[in-house]
Amino acid sequence: MSQILEPIQAAAGPNLLVGFDTADDAGVYKLTDEKAIVSTADFITPVVDDPRTFGRIAAANSISDVYAMGGKPLLALNLLGYPPVGLPNEVLGEILAGAGETCAEAGCAVAGGHTVRDEEVKFGLSVTGEVHPDRVLRNSTAQEGDVLVLTKPLGTGALVAAMKKGRLDDAQYQALITCMSTLNRCGEHLFDLGATACTDVTGFGLSGHGLEMAKGSGLALHIDPAALPLLPEAVELCEEGFTCGGTKSNAAFIQQDVHFDDSLGAGMIGVLNDPQTSGGLLISVPADRVEALQAAVLSHGALCAAVVGKVASRPDKGPYLIFAPLSTS
């Protein structure tokens, strides 16, 4: 992998403020002393049957990377792959319309895009945003003593898998759609609220993205599973086997650096490794500023602002990420 990435690193100039070195959510390039651009691209396969809803979710998922860097989204380009036959143009139009609705909600202009032929539908956005060079939020700058806040419930992967098997009721389905289509627009305000680090919880799950934050910061993240906000029956659905391949690959990726308390069952561990589509922001903030941040995050439309853990020093050769009750740490 290092040989593949080496030419990319060689092409990085002095104005590249954030690259791929800590697996951050987007690239950041300095234009002037007052302005930097945030650049990202993401696309997903359909997670729901309704094409307009899928477009809204995919757009929210893509825009989230800009918010996770503390940026404001400005411009988006559609990225659409679709089969050469069998898919009506009306379906493609609905996907684009749904994405356009979410972009309008975010105040992000849409300036066209690109399509390719593919065996299955894939859709997302390339998004450009802006941020002050001195106000960039990274996933690698958490500080010891910080409190961790999560802005959306977990379990989208499990509920999507259950939905495809007809297992969800209407209330669960609506909770799932609301979660995946809600924008993380609070992200552009987090620097002013005292946040020291941020990442959005997406395909690598809370375990994978939490591990990236811990390793990048050189500290340990201690998360209390009992404090985590969850979608309805997320744990039970994981226990029933409603997971995907990403859950297993996430578990394999993190196993050397993460400790799970012995009290945790397979269902909860499944939720912790569950790939999230358009998940929430995991925010690190000093303890004396957490209450003000919680209030502001909720005022900007976050589904929740749950205190889920803390940032601590990491003992030599100890785990970077600990999932256990805080009272027994």
C-alpha positions as CSV (number, residue, x, y, z in Angstrom):
1,M,0.0,0.0,0.0
2,S,2.8,2.4,0.8
3,Q,4.2,2.0,-2.7
4,I,0.8,2.9,-4.2
5,L,0.5,6.0,-2.0
6,E,4.1,7.2,-2.4
7,P,3.6,9.0,-5.7
8,I,0.5,10.8,-4.2
9,Q,2.6,12.0,-1.3
10,A,5.3,13.2,-3.7
11,A,2.7,15.3,-5.5
12,A,1.7,17.1,-2.4
13,G,2.7,20.8,-2.3
14,P,3.2,23.1,0.7
15,N,-0.4,24.3,0.5
16,L,-1.9,20.9,1.1
17,L,-2.9,21.3,4.7
18,V,-4.7,17.9,5.0
19,G,-3.9,14.8,2.9
20,F,-4.3,11.1,3.4
21,D,-1.7,10.6,6.1
22,T,-4.2,10.2,9.0
23,A,-7.1,8.9,7.0
24,D,-9.0,12.2,7.4
25,D,-12.4,12.8,5.9
26,A,-11.4,15.2,3.1
27,G,-8.5,17.0,1.7
28,V,-7.8,20.7,2.6
29,Y,-5.8,23.0,0.4
30,K,-4.8,26.5,1.4
31,L,-5.6,29.3,-1.1
32,T,-4.8,32.4,1.0
33,D,-4.1,33.2,4.7
34,E,-7.9,33.5,5.1
35,K,-9.3,30.8,2.9
36,A,-8.8,27.1,2.2
37,I,-10.9,24.7,0.1
38,V,-12.1,21.3,1.3
39,S,-12.4,18.6,-1.3
40,T,-14.0,15.2,-1.1
41,A,-15.8,12.6,-3.2
42,D,-18.0,9.6,-2.1
43,F,-20.6,7.4,-3.6
44,I,-22.6,4.4,-2.5
45,T,-24.9,1.7,-3.8
46,P,-28.7,1.9,-3.1
47,V,-29.6,1.4,0.5
48,V,-33.4,2.0,-0.1
49,D,-35.7,1.2,-3.0
50,D,-37.1,4.7,-3.5
51,P,-34.7,6.5,-5.9
52,R,-35.4,10.0,-4.7
53,T,-34.8,9.0,-1.1
54,F,-31.6,7.2,-2.2
55,G,-30.5,10.4,-3.8
56,R,-31.1,12.4,-0.7
57,I,-29.2,9.9,1.5
58,A,-26.2,9.6,-0.9
59,A,-25.9,13.4,-1.1
60,A,-26.0,13.8,2.7
61,N,-23.4,11.1,3.0
62,S,-21.0,12.9,0.6
63,I,-21.5,16.4,2.0
64,S,-20.8,15.1,5.5
65,D,-17.1,14.9,4.8
66,V,-16.9,18.7,4.4
67,Y,-18.8,19.2,7.6
68,A,-16.5,16.8,9.4
69,M,-13.5,19.1,8.5
70,G,-15.3,22.1,10.0
71,G,-16.1,23.4,6.5
72,K,-19.1,24.9,4.6
73,P,-20.1,23.1,1.4
74,L,-20.2,25.3,-1.7
75,L,-20.3,23.2,-4.9
76,A,-21.2,19.6,-5.8
77,L,-20.8,17.5,-8.9
78,N,-23.0,14.4,-9.4
79,L,-21.2,11.0,-9.8
80,L,-23.6,8.4,-11.3
81,G,-23.0,4.9,-12.5
82,Y,-25.8,2.9,-13.9
83,P,-26.5,-0.3,-16.0
84,P,-26.7,0.2,-19.8
85,V,-30.2,-1.4,-20.0
86,G,-33.2,-2.0,-17.7
87,L,-33.2,1.2,-15.7
88,P,-35.6,3.9,-16.8
89,N,-34.4,7.4,-17.2
90,E,-37.1,8.5,-14.7
91,V,-35.4,6.5,-12.0
92,L,-32.1,8.3,-12.7
93,G,-33.9,11.6,-12.7
94,E,-35.4,10.9,-9.3
95,I,-32.0,10.1,-7.8
96,L,-30.6,13.4,-9.1
97,A,-33.7,15.2,-7.9
98,G,-33.3,13.8,-4.4
99,A,-29.7,14.8,-4.3
100,G,-30.5,18.3,-5.5
101,E,-33.0,18.7,-2.6
102,T,-30.3,17.8,-0.1
103,C,-27.8,20.1,-1.7
104,A,-30.3,22.9,-1.7
105,E,-30.9,22.3,2.0
106,A,-27.1,22.5,2.6
107,G,-26.8,25.7,0.5
108,C,-24.5,23.8,-1.9
109,A,-24.8,24.5,-5.6
110,V,-24.9,21.6,-8.1
111,A,-22.9,22.2,-11.3
112,G,-23.5,19.1,-13.3
113,G,-21.4,15.9,-12.9
114,H,-20.4,12.7,-14.7
115,T,-22.0,9.4,-15.6
116,V,-20.5,6.0,-16.4
117,R,-22.0,2.7,-17.3
118,D,-21.8,0.2,-14.5
119,E,-23.3,-3.2,-13.6
120,E,-25.2,-1.7,-10.7
121,V,-26.3,1.8,-9.7
122,K,-23.8,3.8,-7.7
123,F,-24.3,7.5,-6.8
124,G,-22.7,10.2,-4.8
125,L,-21.1,13.6,-5.1
126,S,-17.8,15.3,-5.4
127,V,-18.1,18.2,-3.0
128,T,-16.0,21.4,-2.6
129,G,-16.3,23.5,0.5
130,E,-14.4,26.3,2.2
131,V,-12.8,26.7,5.7
132,H,-10.4,29.1,7.3
133,P,-6.9,27.6,7.3
134,D,-6.6,28.0,11.0
135,R,-10.1,26.6,11.7
136,V,-9.8,23.1,10.1
137,L,-11.0,20.2,12.2
138,R,-9.1,17.0,11.9
139,N,-9.5,13.5,13.1
140,S,-6.0,13.4,14.6
141,T,-6.1,16.3,17.1
142,A,-8.1,15.1,20.1
143,Q,-6.7,16.1,23.4
144,E,-6.3,14.2,26.7
145,G,-9.3,15.0,29.0
146,D,-11.7,15.7,26.1
147,V,-15.2,14.4,26.1
148,L,-16.6,12.5,23.1
149,V,-20.0,13.5,21.6
150,L,-21.9,11.6,18.9
151,T,-24.6,13.3,16.8
152,K,-26.6,10.4,15.3
153,P,-27.7,7.0,16.5
154,L,-25.8,3.9,15.3
155,G,-27.2,0.9,13.5
156,T,-27.9,1.9,9.9
157,G,-26.1,-1.1,8.4
158,A,-28.1,-3.5,10.5
159,L,-31.4,-1.9,9.8
160,V,-30.7,-1.7,6.0
161,A,-29.9,-5.4,6.0
162,A,-33.1,-6.1,7.9
163,M,-35.2,-3.9,5.6
164,K,-34.1,-5.9,2.6
165,K,-35.5,-9.0,4.3
166,G,-38.8,-7.3,5.2
167,R,-37.9,-7.3,8.9
168,L,-38.5,-3.6,9.7
169,D,-41.8,-2.0,10.8
170,D,-42.9,1.5,9.7
171,A,-41.4,3.2,12.7
172,Q,-38.0,1.6,12.3
173,Y,-38.0,2.4,8.6
174,Q,-38.8,6.1,9.2
175,A,-36.1,6.3,11.9
176,L,-33.6,4.8,9.5
177,I,-34.5,7.2,6.7
178,T,-34.4,10.2,9.0
179,C,-31.0,9.2,10.3
180,M,-29.4,8.7,6.9
181,S,-30.9,11.7,5.2
182,T,-30.2,14.3,8.0
183,L,-27.3,16.7,7.2
184,N,-24.4,17.0,9.7
185,R,-24.6,20.8,9.2
186,C,-23.5,21.5,12.8
187,G,-20.0,20.6,11.6
188,E,-19.3,24.0,10.2
189,H,-19.9,25.6,13.7
190,L,-17.8,23.1,15.7
191,F,-14.5,25.0,15.8
192,D,-16.2,28.0,17.4
193,L,-17.8,25.7,19.9
194,G,-14.4,24.5,21.1
195,A,-14.1,21.1,19.3
196,T,-10.6,19.9,19.1
197,A,-11.2,17.0,16.6
198,C,-14.0,15.5,14.5
199,T,-14.7,12.7,12.2
200,D,-17.9,11.3,10.6
201,V,-18.9,7.8,11.3
202,T,-19.5,6.0,8.0
203,G,-18.3,2.8,6.4
204,F,-15.7,1.8,8.9
205,G,-18.2,2.0,11.7
206,L,-17.7,3.6,15.1
207,S,-14.9,1.2,15.9
208,G,-12.9,1.9,12.7
209,H,-13.4,5.7,12.7
210,G,-12.8,5.9,16.5
211,L,-9.6,3.9,16.1
212,E,-8.4,6.4,13.4
213,M,-9.1,9.3,15.7
214,A,-7.2,7.6,18.6
215,K,-4.2,6.6,16.5
216,G,-4.0,9.9,14.8
217,S,-4.0,11.7,18.2
218,G,-1.7,9.2,19.9
219,L,-4.2,8.8,22.7
220,A,-6.9,6.3,23.8
221,L,-10.6,6.7,23.3
222,H,-12.8,5.2,26.0
223,I,-16.4,4.8,24.9
224,D,-19.2,3.5,27.1
225,P,-21.5,1.3,25.0
226,A,-24.4,2.0,27.3
227,A,-24.2,5.7,26.5
228,L,-24.4,5.2,22.7
229,P,-27.6,6.4,20.9
230,L,-29.0,3.5,18.9
231,L,-31.6,3.0,16.2
232,P,-34.6,0.9,17.2
233,E,-33.6,-2.8,17.8
234,A,-30.1,-2.2,16.3
235,V,-28.5,-4.6,18.8
236,E,-31.3,-7.2,18.5
237,L,-31.0,-7.2,14.7
238,C,-27.2,-7.7,14.8
239,E,-27.8,-10.6,17.2
240,E,-30.2,-12.1,14.6
241,G,-27.5,-11.9,11.9
242,F,-28.6,-8.8,10.0
243,T,-25.1,-7.6,9.2
244,C,-23.1,-7.3,6.0
245,G,-19.6,-8.1,4.8
246,G,-18.4,-4.7,5.9
247,T,-19.2,-5.6,9.6
248,K,-16.8,-8.6,9.4
249,S,-14.1,-6.7,7.6
250,N,-14.3,-3.8,10.1
251,A,-14.0,-6.3,12.9
252,A,-10.8,-7.8,11.3
253,F,-9.3,-4.4,10.7
254,I,-9.6,-3.2,14.3
255,Q,-9.0,-6.4,16.3
256,Q,-5.4,-5.7,17.3
257,D,-6.0,-2.3,18.7
258,V,-9.4,-2.4,20.3
259,H,-10.6,-3.8,23.6
260,F,-14.2,-4.9,24.1
261,D,-15.4,-5.4,27.7
262,D,-16.3,-9.0,28.5
263,S,-19.9,-7.9,29.4
264,L,-20.6,-7.0,25.7
265,G,-22.6,-9.4,23.7
266,A,-22.2,-10.2,20.0
267,G,-25.1,-7.9,19.1
268,M,-23.5,-4.8,20.7
269,I,-20.1,-5.7,19.2
270,G,-21.8,-6.0,15.9
271,V,-23.3,-2.5,16.3
272,L,-19.9,-1.1,17.1
273,N,-18.4,-2.6,13.9
274,D,-21.6,-1.8,11.9
275,P,-20.9,0.2,8.7
276,Q,-22.9,3.4,8.8
277,T,-24.4,5.2,5.8
278,S,-24.5,8.9,6.4
279,G,-23.7,8.5,10.0
280,G,-23.2,11.2,12.7
281,L,-20.1,13.2,13.7
282,L,-17.9,12.0,16.5
283,I,-16.6,15.1,18.2
284,S,-13.9,15.6,20.7
285,V,-14.3,18.7,23.0
286,P,-12.9,19.9,26.3
287,A,-15.1,19.0,29.2
288,D,-15.8,22.6,30.2
289,R,-17.3,23.3,26.8
290,V,-19.4,20.2,26.2
291,E,-22.7,21.5,27.5
292,A,-22.6,24.6,25.3
293,L,-21.5,22.4,22.3
294,Q,-24.4,20.0,22.9
295,A,-27.0,22.8,22.9
296,A,-25.6,24.4,19.8
297,V,-25.3,21.0,17.9
298,L,-29.0,20.3,18.6
299,S,-30.0,23.8,17.5
300,H,-28.3,23.2,14.1
301,G,-30.4,20.1,13.5
302,A,-28.4,17.2,14.9
303,L,-30.5,14.2,15.8
304,C,-28.7,13.9,19.2
305,A,-25.7,15.2,21.1
306,A,-24.9,12.2,23.3
307,V,-21.8,12.2,25.5
308,V,-20.4,8.7,24.8
309,G,-16.9,8.7,26.2
310,K,-13.7,10.4,26.9
311,V,-10.1,10.8,25.6
312,A,-7.3,9.6,27.8
313,S,-3.6,8.8,27.8
314,R,-2.7,5.5,26.2
315,P,-0.6,3.1,28.3
316,D,2.4,1.7,26.6
317,K,1.2,-1.1,24.2
318,G,-2.3,-0.6,25.5
319,P,-5.4,-0.5,23.2
320,Y,-6.2,2.7,21.4
321,L,-9.9,2.2,21.7
322,I,-11.8,0.8,24.7
323,F,-15.5,-0.1,24.7
324,A,-16.4,-0.6,28.3
325,P,-18.4,1.0,31.1
326,L,-16.7,4.2,32.2
327,S,-17.4,3.5,35.8
328,T,-15.1,0.4,35.7
329,S,-12.2,2.0,33.8
